[in-house]
Amino acid sequence: MVRFQIECTLPFPAADFWRIRDAPSFLSFIVQDGLLKEMRATEPVEEPDGWYSRVQQYTPADVDCPDMIRAFVGDTMFAVSDEQRWNSDERPCHLHFFIRPSFLSGLSRTYGELSIEQMYTEPPSDEDIREETLDDQSEQDAEHDIEPNLSQDMSSADSSTDVDCSDESDVELSEQTPDEFLEALPAEEKSLHVVTGETRVSILTLGWFIERAIVHNLRKFYEKYPPSVIRFRKKLYDDFAQGDTNVPVSVVIDRFLESEKKLKEKLSAVEESAESDELALSDSSDSVELKDIDTYGQAVILPEVVELK
């Protein structure tokens, strides 16, 4: 058994990211962006006690595994079923998960909790204030020392070389690294994504190695997760705010979710129409099997309800 805790910073407020975390367009994006090979998910099911549940089935796109084992079992080894349960009234932005791989599903299980915690701006300490005051005083002293020579320096610059007056703020946003992008965001627009749990593989001798491989690949996935979510945020602003980053992120997400709602209604209408056509053509009284709805070519929302055990 191996315990783990994996943290990463995301470019959304906690409550807002919770609203979009299972949106079909978001799931589709992380597939298209290369994090996953495929993703399938059931609609959330409301339970009598106020809890919700859903099942996500996905295959990570990049898994570290010995070539010999990969060639033997194929990529199906890495497909997993992720059962999730949450109660937002009891604990907002928090869920329990139970993950089983398609390969050795009876012998391997990974379970724990996922939480999205809001980040806040910490008030400066007395020491920080003192250091800032000293820095400001030093800058003022330095400016005073060079002030008499300023006009002469400018005159020399005009006569000899061109002065570069370009503004560094004009650098394209796309040139920022993920860390730079997150650093530039105010704290209220960021959240801490925390996954805590343990993995158990009941295979003599090999279990020890497989458990550590599972945790290694979890950490690898969540290293790539924030950059992908950053790209999704930029896409949201391009699609729903014409690239205007001054629009509050909550407003952009409201527009996005309204678009998702309309798209879902259209898909439901198409499904009902197709179902009616099949019933009209069928002479059998048996119920028609509902097909998976491929909403975006890759992310799929399954219409059937999966009961969690």
Helices and strands as residue ranges (DSSP letters): E 2-10, H 14-20, H 24-32, E 36-42, E 45-46, E 52-60, H 67-73, G 75-78, E 80-86, E 94-101, E 108-118, H 126-146, G 147-149, H 150-160, G 168-170, G 173-175, H 178-184, G 187-189, E 191-201, H 206-240, H 249-281, E 293-294, E 299-302
